[in-house]
Amino acid sequence: MELREIYEQINGDYDSVFSRLHNDERIKKYLLKFINNKLDTLIRNALDAGDYETAFREAHNLKGICANLNIDKLGKSASELTEALRGRNPEGDISSLVEAMQADYDMTIRALNVLTEE
């Protein structure tokens, strides 16, 4: 499968990431690293432990990685979660934000797993 097709599946911007990284092999290299980063687990574990500082930091890291790789849909949900955690003591129920981030993360990883099969 072509990287452009994968980016379409994950609602990303292939042209932007290509203009920055200049070739598919470099893009693929960083996407493969992304598959293994497990930031979703780190975020969820921190939230379960009430460690909002770590949850914020990892959500912010996820947001940044998505911005750098133009994984736009996941980046948006990671950004919304980051903002909810910015004060390190979220007000109200953030479970819908966590669920949205997780759904986008899972969809992204499923699409990117094609790269490991090549």
Secondary structure, DSSP 8 states (H G I E B T S, - for coil): --HHHHHHHTT--HHHHHHHH-SHHHHHHHHHHHHT--HHHHHHHHHHTT-HHHHHHHHHHHHHHHHHHT-HHHHHHHHHHHHHHTTSS--S--HHHHHHHHHHHHHHHHHHGGGGG-
